[in-house]
Amino acid sequence: MKKDDCFYLGKIVKKYSFKGEVLAKLDTDQPDIYEHLDAIFVEHKNNLIPFFVERSQLHKSKLLRIKFEDVETEEDADGILKSDLYLPLEFLPKLEGDKFYFHEVIGFSIEDKNYGKVGIIKAINDSTSQALFEIDRNGIEILIPLNDEFIVKIDRANKVIIVDTPEGLIDLYL
C-alpha cells in the first residue's frame, strides 16, 4: 500500500498498558467511526505496514486505545511509539455538497465570482491558523483563505470551486 492511496488517521502517542496496548491521537472530527477497525497501516521507516487490530475503544476525547495482534509487551509497543497511522482512502466517509477533503480538491480550478478564473489548486496549507488554498496562476502563487464564507459552490463533476473573495484579495498577488 502506498501513502498516496491512504489518508492520515493519527499518531500513536503513548503506551497504555504493560500488555502492549497503545493510545493513538486521531486526526478526525468523528473518532467513533474508527473505533472498530480490523487493521491499520503503521508507518515504519517510510513504509506502511499492516497491523491487525485485536481490539480497540475510544479513550477520552480523540484518543483510541488499540491492542494490536503480535504487540504483546511494552517493548513491542516502544517499537511503534510515535508512528503515524494510515487507512486506505476508501475508508473515508463520502462528503457531499460544499464539504470536501483537502486531498480531494488538489488539481481543481478556482474561479472567483467577480474576478473569473484564478488558477489551479496545487496544495492546501493547513499549517497556519487559517487553512489556505495554494493556487498556481501561470507560475504565480495565489493564497486564498479556506473559509466557508468564501466558498460558493463545489462542482466535483467539472473539478471547479467557485469562491467569492473580498475585493482586491486576488489583485494583491498580480
C-alpha positions as CSV (number, residue, x, y, z in Angstrom):
1,M,0.0,0.0,0.0
2,K,1.3,3.4,-1.0
3,K,0.9,6.5,1.1
4,D,-0.8,8.2,-1.8
5,D,-3.6,5.7,-1.6
6,C,-4.2,6.4,2.0
7,F,-5.2,9.1,4.4
8,Y,-3.5,10.1,7.7
9,L,-5.6,8.8,10.6
10,G,-3.4,9.8,13.5
11,K,-0.4,9.1,15.6
12,I,0.5,6.6,18.3
13,V,1.2,9.0,21.2
14,K,1.9,6.7,24.2
15,K,1.8,3.2,25.7
16,Y,-1.3,2.3,27.7
17,S,-0.5,-0.9,29.5
18,F,2.3,-3.4,30.0
19,K,0.4,-5.7,27.6
20,G,1.3,-3.8,24.5
21,E,-1.7,-1.5,24.3
22,V,-1.2,2.0,22.8
23,L,-3.1,5.2,22.6
24,A,-3.4,6.9,19.3
25,K,-4.5,10.5,18.8
26,L,-6.9,10.6,15.9
27,D,-7.0,13.5,13.4
28,T,-10.7,13.4,12.8
29,D,-13.9,15.1,13.9
30,Q,-15.6,11.7,14.1
31,P,-13.4,9.4,16.1
32,D,-16.2,7.0,16.8
33,I,-16.3,5.8,13.1
34,Y,-12.8,4.4,13.5
35,E,-13.4,2.5,16.8
36,H,-13.9,-1.0,15.3
37,L,-11.2,-1.4,12.6
38,D,-9.8,-4.7,11.6
39,A,-6.4,-3.3,10.5
40,I,-4.4,-0.1,10.4
41,F,-1.3,0.8,8.4
42,V,1.5,1.8,10.7
43,E,4.3,3.9,9.1
44,H,7.7,2.4,9.9
45,K,10.9,3.6,8.1
46,N,8.8,5.2,5.4
47,N,6.9,2.0,4.7
48,L,3.3,1.3,5.6
49,I,3.0,-2.0,7.5
50,P,-0.5,-3.5,8.1
51,F,-1.1,-4.2,11.8
52,F,-4.2,-6.2,12.7
53,V,-6.3,-4.9,15.5
54,E,-7.3,-7.3,18.3
55,R,-9.5,-4.7,20.0
56,S,-9.9,-1.0,20.2
57,Q,-12.1,1.5,22.0
58,L,-12.3,5.2,22.4
59,H,-10.4,6.6,25.3
60,K,-11.3,10.2,26.3
61,S,-11.7,12.7,23.6
62,K,-9.9,11.8,20.4
63,L,-7.7,9.0,21.7
64,L,-8.2,5.5,20.5
65,R,-6.9,2.7,22.8
66,I,-5.6,-0.1,20.5
67,K,-4.4,-3.6,21.1
68,F,-2.7,-4.9,18.0
69,E,-2.1,-8.6,17.3
70,D,1.5,-9.5,18.0
71,V,2.2,-6.4,20.1
72,E,2.3,-8.2,23.4
73,T,4.8,-6.2,25.6
74,E,5.8,-2.7,26.5
75,E,9.0,-3.3,24.4
76,D,6.8,-4.2,21.4
77,A,4.8,-1.0,21.9
78,D,8.0,1.0,22.2
79,G,8.8,-0.1,18.6
80,I,5.7,1.6,17.2
81,L,5.5,4.6,19.5
82,K,5.2,7.9,17.7
83,S,4.4,6.1,14.5
84,D,1.8,7.7,12.1
85,L,-1.3,5.7,11.3
86,Y,-3.0,5.5,7.9
87,L,-6.1,3.9,6.3
88,P,-6.9,3.4,2.6
89,L,-8.8,6.3,1.0
90,E,-12.0,4.2,0.6
91,F,-12.4,4.2,4.4
92,L,-13.2,8.0,4.3
93,P,-16.9,8.7,4.6
94,K,-18.2,10.3,1.4
95,L,-18.8,14.0,1.6
96,E,-21.4,15.9,-0.4
97,G,-22.3,19.5,-1.0
98,D,-19.8,22.1,-0.1
99,K,-17.8,19.8,2.2
100,F,-14.5,18.2,0.9
101,Y,-11.3,16.6,2.0
102,F,-8.2,18.6,1.3
103,H,-6.6,15.9,-0.8
104,E,-9.7,15.6,-2.9
105,V,-9.5,19.2,-4.4
106,I,-5.9,19.2,-5.4
107,G,-6.0,19.9,-9.2
108,F,-9.4,21.6,-9.1
109,S,-9.7,25.0,-10.7
110,I,-10.7,28.1,-8.6
111,E,-13.0,30.6,-10.1
112,D,-13.9,33.8,-8.3
113,K,-17.5,35.2,-8.8
114,N,-16.1,38.7,-9.6
115,Y,-12.6,38.0,-10.8
116,G,-13.2,35.0,-13.0
117,K,-10.7,32.1,-13.4
118,V,-8.0,32.4,-10.7
119,G,-5.9,29.2,-11.3
120,I,-5.3,25.6,-10.2
121,I,-5.2,24.4,-6.6
122,K,-1.7,22.9,-6.1
123,A,-1.9,22.3,-2.4
124,I,-3.7,23.2,0.8
125,N,-1.6,24.7,3.5
126,D,-3.1,23.8,6.9
127,S,0.0,24.5,9.0
128,T,-1.3,28.0,9.7
129,S,-4.2,29.0,12.0
130,Q,-6.3,29.6,8.8
131,A,-6.0,26.9,6.1
132,L,-5.1,28.3,2.7
133,F,-5.7,27.3,-0.9
134,E,-2.3,27.4,-2.7
135,I,-3.2,28.3,-6.2
136,D,-0.9,28.4,-9.3
137,R,-1.8,31.0,-11.9
138,N,0.8,30.7,-14.7
139,G,3.7,30.4,-12.2
140,I,2.3,33.0,-9.7
141,E,1.3,31.7,-6.3
142,I,-2.0,33.0,-5.0
143,L,-3.2,32.2,-1.5
144,I,-6.9,32.3,-0.6
145,P,-8.1,31.5,2.9
146,L,-10.1,28.3,3.0
147,N,-13.1,30.0,4.6
148,D,-16.7,28.7,4.4
149,E,-17.9,32.2,3.8
150,F,-15.8,32.5,0.6
151,I,-16.8,29.1,-0.9
152,V,-19.9,29.5,-3.1
153,K,-20.0,26.1,-4.8
154,I,-18.0,22.9,-5.3
155,D,-18.6,21.4,-8.7
156,R,-17.0,17.9,-8.4
157,A,-18.0,16.8,-11.9
158,N,-16.1,19.7,-13.5
159,K,-13.4,19.9,-10.8
160,V,-14.2,23.6,-10.1
161,I,-14.5,25.5,-6.8
162,I,-16.3,28.8,-7.1
163,V,-15.4,31.4,-4.5
164,D,-16.5,34.9,-3.6
165,T,-13.4,36.6,-2.2
166,P,-13.1,40.1,-0.7
167,E,-12.5,42.7,-3.4
168,G,-8.8,43.2,-4.1
169,L,-7.6,39.9,-2.5
170,I,-6.6,38.3,-5.7
171,D,-5.2,41.6,-7.1
172,L,-2.6,41.6,-4.2
173,Y,-0.8,38.8,-5.9
174,L,-0.8,40.1,-9.5
